[in-house]
Amino acid sequence: MVDIKSKLRRFINKKINVRVNNSKNIIGILLSYDKFMNIVVTNAEEVDNNKKLNEKKIKNLGLVVLRGSEIIFIFTE
């Protein structure tokens, strides 16, 4: 079984891309996480890709806390 927490430890202070349940991506620097996989991301931006209109909307969020149950996947850029 893969230990998610040890994988997340490698992403600390690295730029990550997080897909959340509302089909949006959050891009920023991972600061911290807890045992429930809640994560803290700084310099966060919400990216909304509208493929129908072929456009990308970016909203600056700053510091955010993302609930682990809302996260679909996380990867580094």
KARA-V391200 format. One record per helix or strand of 3 or more residues. SS is the DSSP state (a for helix, b for strand). FROM is the first residue (numbers start at 1). TO is the last residue. If there is no record, write none. Layout:
ss & from & to
SS & FROM & TO
SS & FROM & TO
This chain:
ss & from & to
a & 4 & 9
b & 15 & 20
b & 25 & 33
b & 39 & 50
b & 55 & 66
a & 68 & 70
b & 71 & 76
